[in-house]
Amino acid sequence: MELWIAIDESGDLGFSDRSSRYLVLSFIFTTEACLARRYMKKLLKRFVRKKQWPIRLGELKFTLSKTKLRHQGINESKYIEKLDDTRVSVLDSIKSLRVNAAVSIVDKKLAHHHLRMEPNNLYNYALTHPLITHFIPRYNPPPNSKINIIIDKRLGSRALENLKIYIKSKYSYMRDYEKRIGYKVYFNVNHVSSHNEPLIWIADYIAGSVNYYLVTGKEKYLNVIKDVFFDCIYFWNNPLVCNKIIRT
C-alpha cells in the first residue's frame, strides 16, 4: 500500500512576546492522494469563480495575510469579510474526502530550555516523535507500505536533511533497539511548495482550526471536521484538550 501523509503547521517557532503560544502540526493521512488533490483544485477554482478567493494566491489557506495581499495588489477587504464562510465551506468539503487527521500540539510556554534554544529541534521532535510512535501505529498500515511524507517547502536544505535523518533514525531506533514498534514501512520524504500540493492545503486548514480553538476557546471550526481526527498528542500540557479535539 502507498500511504500519503501531508504535514503543515499553524503558529511559529519563535519565543518572543510577538510569537504564537502554540505550535500545531497537523498530519493528513490518505491512500487516495490523487482524488483528494483533484477535489481541492476544483474547490479552489469554485471559490475563485465565486469571488470568495483571490486568484493570485494560487492555493487555499486557513489564514489570509492582509500584508501579503496588499503586496500583491489585492483588495483584501472583500476576501477577509468572507473568510469565516470560506473556512466553514472548505472544512465541510474536506470532511467529505477519504482523509484522516492527527495533530501534534506544543504549548511553547512549557517547552524545555534546550528546545527553546534550538527551534528546529523543537519542530523535528514535535513532528517525528508522535508520527513514529503514535500516529502511524494507530493508523496501522499494512506491512511493507510505502509512506510518502509531504512537507511544505520552507526548510533550508540542511534543516530538511536533518529532519529526514531524524525520521528514519527515530523509526529504526524505536523498532530495532527499543522494540516499541513492530510495523515495517518505507519512508520517502518530499519537500514541496504548498502552491503545488493540495494535500498541504488540507493540512493547513486542520492545523488552523485546532490553533483557533486553542487560542479562542471557540469550537466552530472543530465542530465541522470533528469526524476526521483519529489521534492527538499535546506536549507539556493538559491532555484533556486532545479528548476535546478527537471526541474520545
WOQUI-V308268 format. One record per residue. N is the residue number from 1. RES is the residue in one letter. PSI is psi in radians with two decimals (none if undefined). NEAR is the number of other ideal C-beta (glycine too) atoms within 12 Angstrom. Layout:
# WOQUI-V308268
N | RES | PSI | NEAR
N | RES | PSI | NEAR
This chain:
# WOQUI-V308268
1 | M | 2.53 | 20
2 | E | 2.06 | 20
3 | L | 2.38 | 34
4 | W | 2.31 | 40
5 | I | 1.90 | 44
6 | A | 2.37 | 44
7 | I | 2.32 | 47
8 | D | 2.90 | 45
9 | E | 2.78 | 38
10 | S | 2.30 | 35
11 | G | 3.13 | 35
12 | D | 3.10 | 22
13 | L | 0.13 | 31
14 | G | 2.92 | 17
15 | F | 0.43 | 24
16 | S | 3.10 | 12
17 | D | -0.42 | 8
18 | R | -0.10 | 8
19 | S | 2.78 | 19
20 | S | 2.62 | 27
21 | R | -0.65 | 25
22 | Y | 2.58 | 35
23 | L | 2.07 | 41
24 | V | 2.13 | 47
25 | L | 2.20 | 45
26 | S | 2.54 | 51
27 | F | 2.04 | 48
28 | I | 2.08 | 47
29 | F | 2.26 | 42
30 | T | 2.56 | 34
31 | T | 0.02 | 25
32 | E | 1.07 | 20
33 | A | -0.75 | 30
34 | C | -0.74 | 17
35 | L | -0.78 | 19
36 | A | -0.70 | 33
37 | R | -0.81 | 28
38 | R | -0.74 | 16
39 | Y | -0.80 | 28
40 | M | -0.62 | 37
41 | K | -0.72 | 25
42 | K | -0.66 | 18
43 | L | -0.75 | 31
44 | L | -0.81 | 30
45 | K | -0.66 | 19
46 | R | -0.75 | 20
47 | F | -0.65 | 29
48 | V | -0.76 | 21
49 | R | -0.63 | 12
50 | K | 0.05 | 17
51 | K | 0.59 | 16
52 | Q | -0.12 | 28
53 | W | 2.37 | 33
54 | P | 2.22 | 31
55 | I | -0.53 | 20
56 | R | -0.26 | 17
57 | L | -0.67 | 26
58 | G | 0.09 | 20
59 | E | 2.76 | 37
60 | L | 2.33 | 43
61 | K | 2.55 | 34
62 | F | -0.67 | 36
63 | T | 2.32 | 31
64 | L | 2.17 | 31
65 | S | 2.04 | 18
66 | K | -0.72 | 17
67 | T | -0.79 | 11
68 | K | -0.70 | 18
69 | L | -0.76 | 24
70 | R | -0.66 | 16
71 | H | -0.49 | 12
72 | Q | 0.11 | 18
73 | G | 0.51 | 10
74 | I | 2.32 | 22
75 | N | 1.78 | 16
76 | E | -0.39 | 23
77 | S | -0.76 | 14
78 | K | -0.52 | 17
79 | Y | -0.64 | 33
80 | I | -0.68 | 22
81 | E | -0.59 | 14
82 | K | 0.04 | 21
83 | L | -0.70 | 29
84 | D | -0.82 | 20
85 | D | -0.66 | 20
86 | T | -0.77 | 34
87 | R | -0.84 | 33
88 | V | -0.72 | 24
89 | S | -0.75 | 26
90 | V | -0.81 | 38
91 | L | -0.67 | 37
92 | D | -0.62 | 23
93 | S | -0.68 | 29
94 | I | -0.70 | 41
95 | K | -0.26 | 27
96 | S | -0.20 | 20
97 | L | 2.83 | 36
98 | R | 1.22 | 21
99 | V | 2.67 | 40
100 | N | 2.64 | 36
101 | A | 2.52 | 43
102 | A | 2.68 | 39
103 | V | 2.49 | 49
104 | S | 2.10 | 44
105 | I | 2.30 | 43
106 | V | 2.12 | 44
107 | D | 1.78 | 28
108 | K | -0.36 | 30
109 | K | -0.42 | 18
110 | L | 0.15 | 20
111 | A | 2.50 | 29
112 | H | 2.66 | 19
113 | H | -0.77 | 11
114 | H | -0.46 | 11
115 | L | -0.54 | 25
116 | R | -0.61 | 22
117 | M | -0.36 | 13
118 | E | 1.42 | 18
119 | P | -0.61 | 26
120 | N | -0.60 | 24
121 | N | -0.65 | 24
122 | L | -0.80 | 34
123 | Y | -0.82 | 36
124 | N | -0.73 | 35
125 | Y | -0.81 | 32
126 | A | -0.46 | 38
127 | L | -0.89 | 46
128 | T | -0.78 | 38
129 | H | -0.92 | 29
130 | P | -0.59 | 35
131 | L | -0.83 | 43
132 | I | -0.71 | 36
133 | T | -0.27 | 27
134 | H | -1.01 | 28
135 | F | -0.88 | 37
136 | I | -0.80 | 37
137 | P | -0.68 | 23
138 | R | -0.62 | 23
139 | Y | -0.57 | 30
140 | N | 1.09 | 20
141 | P | 2.73 | 27
142 | P | 2.70 | 16
143 | P | 2.53 | 12
144 | N | 0.34 | 13
145 | S | 2.59 | 23
146 | K | 2.15 | 22
147 | I | 2.02 | 36
148 | N | 1.93 | 29
149 | I | 2.19 | 41
150 | I | 2.16 | 37
151 | I | 2.43 | 38
152 | D | 2.49 | 32
153 | K | 1.37 | 20
154 | R | -0.23 | 22
155 | L | 2.56 | 25
156 | G | 2.91 | 12
157 | S | -0.70 | 12
158 | R | -0.75 | 11
159 | A | -0.69 | 23
160 | L | -0.77 | 25
161 | E | -0.69 | 17
162 | N | -0.68 | 24
163 | L | -0.76 | 32
164 | K | -0.80 | 25
165 | I | -0.73 | 19
166 | Y | -0.76 | 28
167 | I | -0.85 | 34
168 | K | -0.65 | 25
169 | S | -0.64 | 19
170 | K | -0.77 | 29
171 | Y | -0.83 | 32
172 | S | -0.72 | 21
173 | Y | -0.82 | 20
174 | M | -0.52 | 25
175 | R | -0.83 | 22
176 | D | -0.56 | 15
177 | Y | -0.97 | 12
178 | E | -0.41 | 14
179 | K | 0.53 | 10
180 | R | -0.27 | 18
181 | I | 2.55 | 25
182 | G | -0.02 | 16
183 | Y | 2.67 | 26
184 | K | 2.04 | 19
185 | V | 2.98 | 31
186 | Y | 2.27 | 22
187 | F | 2.48 | 32
188 | N | 2.00 | 20
189 | V | 2.16 | 32
190 | N | 2.28 | 27
191 | H | 1.85 | 25
192 | V | 2.77 | 28
193 | S | 2.35 | 17
194 | S | -0.46 | 30
195 | H | -0.57 | 19
196 | N | 0.09 | 19
197 | E | 1.64 | 33
198 | P | -0.39 | 41
199 | L | -0.56 | 46
200 | I | -0.54 | 40
201 | W | -0.74 | 43
202 | I | -0.83 | 49
203 | A | -0.67 | 48
204 | D | -0.75 | 41
205 | Y | -0.66 | 46
206 | I | -0.82 | 50
207 | A | -0.75 | 46
208 | G | -0.68 | 39
209 | S | -0.73 | 41
210 | V | -0.77 | 47
211 | N | -0.68 | 38
212 | Y | -0.74 | 33
213 | Y | -0.75 | 31
214 | L | -0.68 | 35
215 | V | -0.72 | 20
216 | T | -0.37 | 16
217 | G | 0.01 | 12
218 | K | 2.37 | 15
219 | E | 0.21 | 19
220 | K | -0.56 | 19
221 | Y | -0.68 | 37
222 | L | -0.67 | 37
223 | N | -0.49 | 21
224 | V | -0.65 | 27
225 | I | 0.35 | 41
226 | K | -0.48 | 27
227 | D | -0.17 | 21
228 | V | -0.32 | 39
229 | F | 2.40 | 37
230 | F | -0.19 | 29
231 | D | 2.78 | 31
232 | C | 2.40 | 38
233 | I | 2.30 | 35
234 | Y | 1.94 | 31
235 | F | 2.18 | 32
236 | W | 0.52 | 23
237 | N | -2.98 | 21
238 | N | 2.01 | 16
239 | P | -0.25 | 17
240 | L | -0.39 | 12
241 | V | -0.68 | 28
242 | C | -0.64 | 29
243 | N | -0.61 | 15
244 | K | -0.67 | 23
245 | I | -0.81 | 39
246 | I | 0.07 | 30
247 | R | 0.78 | 17
248 | T | none | 14
